[in-house]
Amino acid sequence: MTGLGLYLTKKSINKAEVSRRTGISKSRLSQLSANESTKLRADELYLIALAIDIEPCEVFEEVCGHLDLKNKE
């Protein structure tokens, strides 16, 4: 499961409702939630955050917070 999938599950978010509100298909949401190789676009993240009434930066931090720079100088 992806970071987005874990986040949506943790928050008990209904993907069908998110799909309806954002226009992102249910199959695309399923891919974003389950498949690590599926890339989440910024516009999708923003629309999902609006649909679940969460600040986009909170979703962004949850989904991408594990990333780190390779060369910290």
C-alpha positions in Angstrom: 0.0 0.0 0.0 1.2 3.5 -0.8 1.6 6.4 1.6 -1.6 7.9 0.2 -3.4 4.5 0.6 -2.3 4.3 4.2 -3.3 7.9 4.9 -6.8 7.4 3.4 -7.3 4.2 5.3 -6.1 5.7 8.6 -8.5 8.6 8.1 -11.4 6.2 7.0 -11.8 8.1 3.8 -14.4 6.9 1.3 -12.6 6.7 -2.1 -15.9 6.6 -4.0 -16.9 10.0 -2.4 -13.4 11.4 -3.2 -13.8 10.2 -6.8 -17.2 11.9 -7.1 -16.0 15.2 -5.6 -12.6 15.4 -7.5 -13.4 13.8 -10.8 -10.5 11.4 -10.3 -11.7 7.9 -11.3 -12.1 5.2 -8.7 -9.6 3.0 -10.6 -7.0 5.8 -10.5 -7.6 6.3 -6.8 -7.1 2.5 -6.3 -3.9 2.6 -8.3 -2.6 5.6 -6.3 -3.5 3.8 -3.1 -2.1 0.4 -3.9 0.7 0.6 -6.5 4.0 2.1 -5.4 5.0 2.7 -9.0 2.0 4.9 -9.7 3.0 8.5 -9.5 0.7 10.9 -7.7 0.5 14.3 -9.5 0.4 17.5 -7.6 -3.0 18.4 -9.0 -4.4 15.1 -7.8 -3.0 15.5 -4.3 -4.5 19.0 -4.1 -7.9 17.9 -5.2 -7.9 15.0 -2.8 -7.0 17.3 0.0 -9.8 19.6 -0.9 -12.3 16.7 -1.1 -11.4 15.4 2.4 -11.2 18.9 3.9 -7.6 18.6 4.9 -4.8 21.1 4.3 -2.9 20.0 1.2 0.4 20.4 3.0 -0.7 17.8 5.6 -1.4 15.3 2.9 1.8 16.1 1.1 3.8 15.7 4.3 2.1 12.3 5.0 2.7 11.0 1.5 6.2 12.4 0.9 7.6 13.0 4.4 9.8 9.9 4.1 11.9 11.4 1.3 15.3 12.8 2.0 18.1 14.5 0.1 20.9 12.3 -1.0 23.7 14.7 -0.3 23.0 16.9 2.7 25.7 19.6 2.8 
